[in-house]
Amino acid sequence: MENNLIQLLVNNQELSEFYASLAPSSQTRYQQWLNKARNFEDQQARLLHIRHELSNGHRQLKIGSYMGDVRAPNSENDDVALRARLIEVSEQLSHRQMVIYVIALCQHIAANLGFLDDSVLQETIIINERWLAGEITFKEARAYAGIPMKYSREASDEAHRLFYRMLHQAAVTPHVKRHALIASDFALEAARTAQPQSATKERTWQYEQLLGTKSQE
């Protein structure tokens, strides 16, 4: 993966030509934003976002869709490289594909925790399916999201608290697709409460599931 903006442009002629066509102020904004990276992982996430922005012909950097603001768990308990690849693939997917992914994620974690009969899980899935079918708006999905959050606050154990936090993020995915990535972070933490395991196992499942989602829709 590239380590700076120059390397990114040198390795991709199309991006380089588009970047050269930008006004100097726009070029400066891209570079200054990259310079504000907090650490190496943040730098890599910002470079991925810049590549996404330039590939889509955005003459002005749109930071609002930046995936680097997704909630990051403790890097010591995560597979940072796989998480970065997850973010990269998500940039290539549509909003609908990310909703399809988050439904599968919720079912996967519920199965691991033995929570498949949970009524909040079933309702969260229905909310996402109804949004996919065009039966409800993102505002209605967002309004529902308060329910799993309420359950999370009232949970008496860590597994349920994290499980409902994941469902909360899944419920607001119809509003903004990057919430599926935040759900993925909570999913990782929830899975580890049931069975201590390497983060790589769960991140691998997430990554492969997201890749599989690319062929859907």
N, C-alpha and C positions, 0 to 999 in steps of 0.2 A: 504494500500500500504506500502511496506517496506520503512524503513527510512535510511537504510545503506546497504552496500554490504554484511556484515555478515548475516544480517537478510534475505536478498534475497537468499543467498546460503543455509541457514538453512531450508528455506521453500521449497526448490526445490532440491532434491537429485541428479537428473540428471545434473543440472547446477553445483552443488557442486563438483561432480566427475570430470566433464570436467574442471572446474576451477583449481582443484587440480593437473590436468595433465599438466597445463601450466608451462612454465619456470618461475622462480621467477621474472625475469625482466618483463615478460608479465603481471604477477599478479600485480606487482608494478605499471605498467602503468595504469591498470584499476583503481586501488585505487587512484592514484595521480590525475587522470583525474576527478574522482568523487569528490575529495577534493576541486577542483577548482570551484565547483558550486557557482554561485553568490548569490543565495537565495534558499528558500525552493522549490519554483516551478521549478527552474533550477535543483535542486538536484533530484527531482522526475522524471523530463524528462531524466536526465542522467542515473538514475537507470533503466528506461524503455529501454533506448538504450542499456545499458549493458546487460540486460536480452535478448534483441533481438540478440545482438552479440554472447553471449554465447550459446543461443538456436540454432544458425545457425553454430556453430562450428568454429567460427573465433578465431584462436589462437593469432592473433594480433588485438588489438582494432582498428576498422576503424571509425575514428572520422568524416571522410568526409560525412558519411550518417546520422550524428547525427541530430535529429529533433529539438533539443533545440536551434538551430541557426535560426529557423523559426521566422519571425518577430512577436514580441509579442505586442499586444495593451496594453494600460493602464490597469493594473489588476483591477483597481477600476471600470472599465467599461466593464468587461468581467466576464464570469463564468470560473474561473481558473480550477476548477475540471473537468468540461466537456471538456475544451480545452485539458487538459492532456489526457483524455480518447480518444479524437479524434486522438491525436498523437499516442497513443498506438495502436489503431485499424489500423492506416495507416501503421504501421510497419509490419502488418500481410498481407497487400494487395500487389498485384503485381503492376507493373508500369501501365499496361493496365487498371486495376481496378481503379487506381487513376485518370486516364484520363477520364474514364466513369463518375466517381464522379464529376470531375470538370466541365464537360459539364452540368450535372444536376444542379450544384451549380449556374452556370452562368444563366441558364434559370430561376431558382428559384428567384434570386435577380432581374433579369430583369423584371419578372412578378410583383414583389413587388414594383418596382420603376416605372412601366409603360414604360419600355424601350424595350419591346419585338421586336419592329420593327427596332431597331437600327442596322444599316448595319455592324458596327464593331462587335457587338455581333454575328450576323449571320456568319460573316467570321471567327471569332475565333472558333466557334463551328465546322465549316466546316474543318478548319485546324486540329483540334483534331480528327475529324471523319476520315479524310484522313490518319492521322498517324496511327489510329487504323486499317485501312484497308490496311496498308502497301504501300500506294500510295506516301507518302512523307517521308523524313528522319527527325530526330529531328533537324538537322541543318536548314532545310527549315522552320520548325515551329518556331525555335528560330529567324530566320531572319525576319519572319512576325511580331514577337512580338514588334518590334519597332513602328508599326502602332498604336496599342492601347495606347502605352506609349506617343506617339506624341499627340494623342487626349486628354490624361489626362493632359498634360502640357498646352494645349490650352483651357481646359474646363473653362467655366465662372461661374460654380457653383460647390459646394462641392459634391453633389450627383453624377454628371457626372465624376468629377475628381476621386473619389474613385471607381466608377463603371469601368472606363477604366483601373485603376490600377489593379483591380481584373482581368479584361480581359487580361492584360499584363501577369500576373502570370499564368493564365490559358493557354495562348499561349506557355509558356515555360515549361509547365508540361510534354510534350513529351520528353523534354531534361532531366529533373530531376524531379522525382515524388513528391518531397517535396514542389515544387512550388504550388501544389494544396492546401497545408495547408496555405501557405502565401496568396493565393487567398481567403481562408476561413476567414482569419483575415480581409482582405479588404472588404469582403462580409458583415461581421458583422458591420463594420463601415458605409458602404454604406446603409445598411438597416436602421440604426438608424437615418440617415439624413431624411428619408421619414416619419418615424413614431417612435417617442421615445418609446422604449420598453426595457424590461429587456434583457440582453445578453443571459440569459438562454433560451429564446424562440428560438432565431436563432441558438445557439449552439446545442440545442436539435434536431432541424431539421437537422443540419449538421451531428451530431452523428448518428442519425437514418438512414440518407441517406447513410452514409459510411457503416454502418452495413448491409444495404440492398445490397450494392454493392458487399459484400463478396460472395453473392450467385450467382453473375453474372460471365460471362466468363467461 
